[in-house]
Amino acid sequence: MQLTYYGHACFSVVVGGKTLLFDPFISGNDKAQHVDIEQIKADYILQSHGHEDHIADLLPIAKRTGAKVVAMAEIAGWVQAQGYDNVHAMNYGAVDMEFGEVRMVIAGHSSSLPDGSNGGNPAGFVIKPDEGSFYYAGDTCLMMDMQLIPRFATIDFAVMPIGGNFTMNAADAIIASDFIKCDKIIGVHYDTWPPISIDKDKAKQAFTAAGKQLILPEIGETLTV
């Protein structure tokens, strides 16, 4: 699978010939100003929750690409209220899509939309295409519920927040990787602003000491996972 990182917690993964874009927030991120959002491809946009730093570019990208927006029911309803109808409303549970199974799972966070309306519950996603499975934790604290993830799929890689303050930090993510039985972690949600700045070398060393791999791609970088 090809993963492209767009900064903060935004990334895309190509599976089954389809591009899945997660939590589009690029234009408001000073560190991602070199990324041209007009060039970002998306067949599906999967939205973990409604905070501005995850949803800011959802509507412009959706309207340009025609992507189907997969989100918690309250967010899907908000998207429709903005004049975009290609949505798939979910709550915690699984659904089969053309590229594979999408399971929405619990995340320990909060969720509201840019206008202050209810964003429903925050979520993560387990994606099960033919090429292999991955887990995007979304914005979350460390939770015992993560121990359920291996019952849903054998995870080949996971995308986890590591910046602390609003989410897990690197130490929490190491424990989370034990819970989900996956040793290849792509770190997100760090260094965008001072409250979530981290020592990247120290974080990588901690993962290595635990027998795990922490991958921190550059903004705009594409890698094979």
C-alpha positions in Angstrom: 0.0 0.0 0.0 1.1 3.6 -0.7 0.7 6.1 2.1 1.2 9.8 1.6 1.5 12.1 4.6 0.1 15.7 4.3 1.0 16.9 7.8 -0.7 17.0 11.2 -3.0 13.9 11.1 -3.8 14.0 7.4 -2.7 11.2 5.1 -3.9 9.1 2.3 -3.6 5.4 1.6 -4.2 3.8 -1.9 -6.0 0.5 -1.5 -7.8 -1.6 -4.2 -7.1 1.2 -6.7 -8.9 3.7 -4.5 -7.4 6.6 -2.6 -8.6 7.0 1.0 -7.9 10.4 2.5 -8.1 10.8 6.2 -8.8 14.0 8.2 -8.0 16.6 5.6 -6.3 19.6 7.3 -3.6 21.2 5.1 -4.4 24.8 4.3 -4.3 25.9 8.0 -1.1 24.1 8.8 1.9 26.5 8.4 4.2 23.4 8.1 2.3 22.1 5.1 2.2 25.3 3.0 4.2 23.5 0.2 1.4 21.0 -0.3 -1.0 21.9 -3.1 -4.4 20.8 -2.0 -5.6 21.1 -5.6 -3.4 18.1 -6.4 -4.6 15.8 -3.6 -6.6 12.9 -4.9 -9.5 11.3 -3.0 -12.1 8.7 -3.8 -13.1 8.5 -0.2 -12.6 10.9 2.7 -12.7 9.2 6.1 -13.3 11.6 8.9 -12.4 10.7 12.5 -14.0 13.6 14.2 -15.1 17.2 13.6 -12.4 19.4 15.0 -11.1 22.2 12.8 -7.6 20.7 12.6 -9.0 17.6 11.0 -11.9 18.8 8.9 -10.9 22.2 7.6 -10.2 21.1 4.0 -12.9 18.4 3.8 -15.5 20.3 1.8 -13.1 21.9 -0.8 -11.4 18.5 -1.5 -14.7 16.6 -1.5 -16.4 19.0 -3.9 -13.4 19.0 -6.3 -12.9 15.2 -6.3 -16.4 14.0 -5.8 -15.2 11.7 -3.0 -17.6 9.9 -0.7 -17.3 11.2 2.8 -17.4 8.4 5.4 -18.1 9.9 8.9 -20.0 9.7 12.1 -23.7 10.4 11.4 -23.6 13.9 12.9 -20.7 14.9 10.8 -22.3 13.3 7.7 -25.4 15.4 8.4 -23.3 18.6 8.8 -21.6 17.9 5.4 -25.0 17.5 3.8 -26.1 20.7 5.3 -23.1 22.4 3.6 -24.5 21.3 0.3 -22.5 18.1 -0.3 -24.6 14.9 -0.5 -22.1 12.1 -1.3 -21.8 10.8 2.2 -21.9 7.5 4.1 -23.1 8.0 7.7 -21.8 5.6 10.2 -21.5 4.9 13.9 -19.3 2.3 15.7 -19.6 -0.8 13.6 -18.4 -2.3 10.2 -19.5 -1.9 6.6 -18.3 -3.4 3.4 -17.2 -1.0 0.7 -15.8 -1.6 -2.8 -12.2 -1.6 -1.5 -12.8 -3.7 1.6 -14.3 -3.5 5.1 -14.4 -0.3 7.0 -14.9 -0.6 10.8 -15.4 2.5 12.9 -14.0 2.1 16.4 -14.0 4.0 19.6 -11.5 6.8 20.2 -11.1 8.6 23.5 -11.3 12.3 22.6 -14.0 15.0 22.0 -15.7 16.2 18.8 -17.5 19.3 17.7 -17.8 21.0 14.3 -16.3 24.3 13.2 -19.6 26.1 13.7 -19.9 24.7 17.3 -22.5 22.1 16.4 -22.4 18.5 17.7 -19.8 16.3 16.0 -21.1 13.1 17.5 -18.5 10.7 19.0 -14.8 10.7 17.9 -13.7 7.5 16.2 -10.8 5.6 14.7 -10.9 3.2 11.7 -9.8 -0.3 11.0 -9.5 -0.8 7.2 -9.4 -4.3 5.8 -8.7 -4.3 2.0 -7.2 -7.3 0.2 -3.7 -5.9 0.4 -3.6 -6.0 4.2 -5.2 -4.3 7.1 -4.4 -1.1 9.0 -5.7 0.9 11.9 -6.0 4.7 12.2 -6.5 5.5 15.8 -7.7 9.1 15.2 -7.3 11.6 18.0 -7.4 9.4 21.1 -5.9 8.8 24.5 -4.6 5.3 25.4 -7.6 3.0 25.9 -8.1 -0.6 27.0 -10.6 -0.9 24.1 -7.6 -1.0 21.7 -7.1 -4.6 22.8 -10.2 -5.4 20.7 -8.4 -4.3 17.5 -6.6 -7.7 16.9 -10.0 -9.4 17.1 -11.1 -7.4 14.1 -8.0 -7.8 11.9 -4.3 -8.6 11.8 -2.9 -5.1 11.6 0.0 -4.6 9.2 0.6 -1.0 10.3 -1.1 1.6 12.4 -1.3 5.4 12.3 -1.3 6.9 15.8 -1.0 10.3 17.4 2.2 10.8 19.4 2.2 14.5 20.3 0.7 14.3 23.8 -1.4 17.0 25.4 -4.5 16.4 23.3 -3.8 12.8 22.5 -1.5 9.9 23.3 2.2 10.7 23.5 5.0 8.4 22.2 5.1 6.3 25.4 1.3 5.8 25.3 1.6 4.8 21.6 4.1 2.1 22.5 1.6 0.6 24.9 -1.1 1.0 22.3 1.0 -0.9 19.8 1.2 -3.8 22.3 -2.6 -3.7 22.6 -3.2 -3.9 18.9 -0.3 -6.4 18.3 1.4 -4.3 15.7 5.0 -3.1 15.8 5.0 -0.8 12.7 3.6 2.6 13.8 3.3 5.8 11.7 3.3 8.8 14.0 1.0 11.8 13.4 -0.5 14.7 15.4 2.8 16.1 16.6 5.0 19.3 16.0 2.2 21.3 14.4 2.1 23.7 17.3 4.2 24.1 20.5 1.8 22.1 22.8 2.4 19.0 20.7 6.1 19.5 19.9 8.2 16.3 20.5 11.8 15.1 20.5 11.6 12.9 17.4 14.9 11.2 17.9 13.9 10.3 21.5 10.6 9.0 20.4 12.2 6.8 17.7 14.7 5.5 20.2 12.0 4.6 22.7 10.2 2.6 20.0 13.4 0.8 19.0 14.1 -0.1 22.6 10.7 -1.6 22.8 11.4 -3.7 19.6 9.1 -1.6 17.5 9.4 0.8 14.5 8.2 4.4 14.6 8.0 5.9 11.1 7.8 9.7 10.9 7.4 10.7 7.2 8.2 14.2 5.9 5.1 16.2 4.9 4.4 15.4 1.3 6.4 12.1 1.4 4.9 8.9 -0.1 6.1 5.6 1.3 5.2 1.9 0.8 3.8 0.3 3.9 
